[in-house]
């Protein structure tokens, strides 16, 4: 877990933002090759107020629009897509709180706290079901007790708070939020699957975790309307923003590679590789693809704002 208080906000597009992303991008490939968690890079973004970008200015945030936020996410993904992915559940949580005007949790966001998720489970009930093996049951003396095991819980290893889903004793599914360091919470860095390995997408266990009544965000009957929401649309679009950032980093790598070449072919149409129209064309194809990806993401972000 990375616990860092927000110090001074750095706004996307500023010289400080460019410098921050340069620092985050430095060593990103080596961290991935060496299987190293980007704790320092996540902490740097938290100190810069990255997690507060969507919160309105009157509440202490930066007041960015949805497209502006996704543009910033693409920027971060261009520097290090793993770091960008770690904040996915956090921005979903923020968007949910904004739609519900939930000042209590937004105040914690402003204080620099980040939120991860612990939703998915293994087992026969895991696909397309709202019935979870994780249980939230009344505790003697008041409040609740949370017990269960989650996996594929992206971002939890770097988060201050966890949102978790659980089955109740009255045919409903509850969503709760608890501090990541509360007694009975265990974060296991055991993700060894495909894709981005260092996003903290491991196992999370809850063993007799105390949950207060005001830490229950929702309690929804099984037969509630499962229609997709704007917030869930933003979760999926977030992945596309990461892909758009990766495409831009591919262009960066191509430019660096081309500029590093001094030797050309004997039958080349230009003396220098950087002046070869065939190589320029290939870079242009990559650059136009990345441009279209960013534009598509931002257009979709404007539609769900």
C-alpha positions in Angstrom: 0.0 0.0 0.0 1.2 3.5 -0.9 0.0 6.0 1.8 1.0 9.5 0.7 -0.8 12.7 1.5 -1.5 15.1 -1.3 1.0 17.9 -1.2 0.7 20.2 -4.3 -1.4 19.6 -7.3 0.2 19.4 -10.7 -2.1 20.1 -13.6 -2.0 18.2 -16.9 -0.4 20.2 -19.6 1.9 22.2 -17.3 5.7 22.0 -17.5 5.6 20.3 -14.1 3.3 17.7 -15.5 5.7 16.9 -18.4 8.6 16.7 -15.9 6.6 14.3 -13.6 5.7 12.0 -16.5 9.3 12.0 -17.7 10.3 10.8 -14.2 7.5 8.1 -14.2 8.5 6.9 -17.7 12.2 6.6 -16.8 12.9 2.9 -16.1 9.3 1.8 -16.9 10.5 -0.9 -19.3 13.1 -2.1 -16.8 10.6 -2.3 -14.1 8.3 -4.4 -16.3 11.2 -6.7 -17.3 12.4 -7.1 -13.7 8.8 -7.6 -12.3 9.2 -4.5 -10.0 6.2 -2.8 -8.4 6.0 1.0 -9.3 5.4 2.1 -5.7 7.5 5.3 -6.1 5.8 6.3 -9.3 2.3 5.8 -7.9 3.3 7.8 -4.8 4.6 10.6 -7.0 1.2 10.9 -8.8 -0.7 10.8 -5.5 1.4 13.7 -4.2 0.7 15.6 -7.4 -3.0 15.3 -6.8 -3.7 13.0 -9.7 -6.4 11.2 -7.9 -8.3 14.5 -7.3 -8.5 15.7 -10.9 -12.2 15.0 -11.3 -13.3 16.5 -8.0 -14.9 20.0 -8.4 -12.8 23.0 -7.5 -15.3 24.1 -4.8 -14.6 20.9 -3.0 -10.8 21.3 -3.4 -10.2 19.3 -6.6 -9.0 20.3 -10.0 -12.5 20.3 -11.6 -11.4 18.5 -14.8 -14.1 17.4 -17.2 -14.4 13.7 -18.1 -12.5 14.2 -21.5 -9.8 16.2 -19.7 -9.3 13.4 -17.2 -9.1 10.7 -19.9 -6.5 12.9 -21.7 -4.4 12.9 -18.6 -4.8 9.1 -18.2 -3.5 8.7 -21.8 -0.5 10.9 -20.9 0.3 8.7 -17.9 -0.2 5.5 -19.9 2.2 6.9 -22.5 4.8 7.2 -19.7 4.0 3.9 -18.0 0.7 2.0 -18.7 1.0 -0.1 -15.6 1.0 3.0 -13.4 -2.0 4.4 -15.3 -3.9 1.1 -14.9 -3.4 1.1 -11.1 -5.7 4.2 -10.8 -8.6 2.6 -12.8 -10.8 1.6 -9.9 -10.0 4.8 -8.0 -11.5 7.0 -10.8 -14.5 4.7 -11.0 -15.0 5.2 -7.2 -14.6 8.9 -7.6 -17.2 9.1 -10.4 -19.6 7.0 -8.3 -19.2 9.5 -5.4 -19.6 12.5 -7.7 -22.9 11.1 -9.1 -24.1 10.5 -5.6 -22.8 13.7 -4.1 -21.0 11.8 -1.4 -18.9 14.4 0.4 -17.5 12.2 3.1 -15.5 10.0 0.7 -14.7 12.9 -1.7 -13.0 14.6 1.3 -10.7 11.6 1.6 -9.9 11.7 -2.1 -9.0 15.4 -1.7 -6.7 14.4 1.2 -4.8 12.2 -1.2 -6.3 8.8 -0.5 -6.8 6.3 -3.3 -9.3 3.5 -3.6 -8.8 0.0 -5.1 -11.3 -2.7 -5.8 -11.9 -6.2 -4.5 -14.9 -7.5 -6.5 -14.0 -10.6 -8.5 -14.0 -14.1 -7.1 -13.1 -17.6 -8.3 -15.6 -20.4 -8.4 -18.8 -21.5 -10.1 -20.7 -18.3 -9.1 -18.0 -16.0 -10.5 -19.4 -15.4 -14.0 -22.4 -13.2 -14.5 -23.7 -13.5 -11.0 -24.3 -11.1 -8.1 -24.0 -13.9 -5.5 -20.6 -13.8 -3.9 -18.9 -16.3 -1.5 -17.7 -13.3 0.4 -20.2 -12.6 3.2 -21.2 -9.4 5.0 -23.1 -10.4 8.1 -24.3 -8.5 11.2 -21.8 -8.4 14.0 -22.7 -8.7 17.7 -23.0 -5.3 19.2 -23.6 -3.5 15.9 -22.0 -3.1 12.6 -21.0 -5.9 10.3 -18.3 -8.6 9.8 -16.7 -9.2 6.4 -15.3 -12.6 5.4 -14.1 -13.9 2.1 -11.5 -14.0 -0.6 -11.2 -12.0 -3.8 -8.8 -12.1 -6.7 -8.1 -10.0 -9.8 -8.3 -7.1 -7.4 -6.4 -4.5 -9.5 -4.8 -1.6 -7.6 -5.4 -2.8 -4.1 -1.7 -3.2 -3.3 -1.2 0.5 -3.9 -4.5 1.8 -2.4 -5.5 3.3 1.0 -9.1 2.0 0.9 -10.7 -1.0 -0.7 -14.2 -1.3 -2.1 -15.5 -4.9 -1.9 -18.7 -6.7 -2.8 -20.3 -9.3 -0.6 -23.5 -11.3 -0.2 -25.7 -10.4 2.8 -28.1 -12.4 4.9 -31.2 -10.9 3.2 -30.7 -11.8 -0.5 -28.8 -8.8 -1.6 -25.3 -7.8 -2.6 -23.5 -5.1 -0.6 -20.7 -2.9 -1.6 -18.5 -1.7 1.3 -15.4 0.4 1.7 -12.7 -0.3 4.3 -9.1 0.9 5.0 -6.6 -1.4 3.3 -4.7 -1.7 6.6 -7.7 -2.6 8.8 -7.3 -5.7 11.0 -8.2 -8.8 9.0 -7.4 -7.4 5.6 -4.6 -9.2 3.7 -3.2 -8.1 0.4 -1.3 -10.9 -1.4 0.9 -9.9 -4.4 0.4 -13.2 -6.2 -0.9 -12.2 -9.7 1.0 -14.3 -12.3 -1.4 -14.1 -15.2 -1.2 -12.4 -18.6 -0.9 -8.7 -19.3 0.3 -6.1 -16.9 1.8 -8.0 -14.1 2.6 -5.2 -11.7 -0.8 -3.6 -11.3 -1.4 -5.1 -7.9 -3.9 -7.5 -9.3 -3.5 -10.2 -6.7 -5.6 -11.9 -4.0 -7.3 -10.0 -1.2 -8.7 -11.8 1.8 -11.0 -10.5 4.5 -11.0 -12.4 7.8 -13.5 -11.1 10.4 -13.0 -7.5 9.1 -15.1 -5.0 11.1 -17.4 -2.9 8.8 -19.3 0.1 10.3 -22.8 0.9 9.1 -21.7 4.0 7.3 -19.0 2.1 5.4 -21.7 0.2 3.5 -22.0 2.1 0.2 -24.9 0.2 -1.2 -27.1 -2.8 -0.5 -28.8 -4.0 -3.7 -31.4 -6.8 -4.1 -30.4 -9.7 -6.4 -33.3 -8.8 -8.8 -32.3 -5.2 -9.1 -32.0 -3.7 -12.6 -28.6 -4.7 -13.9 -28.6 -2.1 -16.7 -25.1 -0.7 -17.5 -24.4 2.8 -16.0 -22.3 5.7 -17.2 -19.8 4.8 -14.5 -19.3 1.3 -15.8 -18.9 2.7 -19.3 -16.0 4.8 -18.0 -14.4 1.7 -16.5 -14.3 0.1 -20.0 -13.2 3.3 -21.7 -10.4 3.6 -19.2 -8.8 0.4 -20.7 -9.0 2.0 -24.2 -7.2 5.1 -22.8 -4.4 2.9 -21.6 -4.2 1.3 -25.0 -4.1 4.8 -26.6 -1.2 5.7 -24.3 0.7 2.5 -25.2 0.2 3.4 -28.9 1.7 6.8 -28.3 4.7 5.2 -26.5 5.2 3.0 -29.5 5.5 6.1 -31.7 8.0 7.5 -29.2 10.1 4.3 -29.4 9.9 4.4 -33.2 11.2 7.9 -33.3 14.0 7.1 -30.9 15.0 4.0 -32.9 15.0 5.8 -36.2 17.1 8.7 -34.9 19.6 6.3 -33.5 20.4 4.8 -36.9 23.3 6.2 -38.8 23.7 3.5 -41.5 21.4 3.2 -44.4 21.1 0.6 -47.2 23.0 0.9 -50.4 19.8 1.1 -52.4 18.0 3.5 -50.1 16.5 6.7 -51.6 18.1 8.9 -48.8 21.5 9.1 -47.3 20.2 9.2 -43.7 17.6 6.8 -42.3 15.6 9.8 -40.8 15.2 11.2 -44.3 14.1 7.9 -45.9 10.4 8.3 -47.0 9.7 4.6 -46.5 10.7 4.8 -42.9 9.0 8.1 -42.4 5.8 6.6 -43.9 5.9 3.7 -41.4 6.3 6.1 -38.5 3.5 8.2 -39.9 1.2 5.2 -40.0 2.0 4.5 -36.3 1.5 8.2 -35.4 -1.8 8.4 -37.2 -3.1 5.3 -35.5 -2.1 6.7 -32.1 -3.8 10.0 -32.9 -7.0 8.3 -33.9 -7.0 6.2 -30.8 -6.7 9.3 -28.5 -9.3 11.1 -30.5 -11.8 8.2 -30.3 -11.3 7.9 -26.5 -11.8 11.6 -25.9 -14.9 11.6 -28.1 -16.4 8.7 -26.2 -15.4 10.5 -22.9 -17.4 13.5 -24.0 -20.4 11.3 -24.7 -20.5 9.8 -21.2 -19.6 13.1 -19.4 
